[in-house]
Every structure is written in C-alpha cells, then in structure tokens.
C-alpha cells in the first residue's frame, strides 16, 4: 500500500506538483503547475481551471507523477 501524504492547497500551487482532491461538494479536482480540472460529481462535466482561486481549500494528495516530482525536487535540493 502506498504511503499517503497530504498537502494544503497552498503547497500544491506553490510547488507545482500534480495533486488531486475531492472538494466539500464532492467535485473531484486535479492540479498540475498552472492548470487543473474539475469533474462535477452531479453531472460528470469536466471543466478546465486556469486560476487556482477556483480550487477548494481541502486536503490534497499527490498523484504518482506528483510524488516523483516531489522526490526529484528533494534530491536536487540535497545535491551540492
């Protein structure tokens, strides 16, 4: 089982790694760098998001790609 690591919206937006969350309304969100998607729970309609203000203040979880991005960033910060 993967180790779940949670982040705040601020972390996701400032670090730019790919992450996902479920908002309080049940809508699903995916954010990566400067763009994201919202999938409405009720209709299944998907909307492109270009402004992080439209994202919920919720618990965010990195995707597999996001975990790899975080790992690369940590490795490069440790390198002399």
Residue, then its C-alpha position, 0 to 999 in steps of 0.5 A: x500500500x502506498x504511503x499517503x501524504x497530504x498537502x494544503x492547497x497552498x503547497x500544491x500551487x506553490x510547488x507545482x506538483x500534480x495533486x488531486x482532491x475531492x472538494x466539500x461538494x464532492x467535485x473531484x479536482x486535479x492540479x498540475x503547475x498552472x492548470x487543473x480540472x474539475x469533474x462535477x460529481x452531479x453531472x460528470x462535466x469536466x471543466x478546465x481551471x486556469x486560476x487556482x482561486x477556483x480550487x477548494x481549500x481541502x486536503x490534497x494528495x499527490x498523484x504518482x507523477x506528483x510524488x516523483x516530482x516531489x522526490x526529484x525536487x528533494x534530491x536536487x535540493x540535497x545535491x551540492 
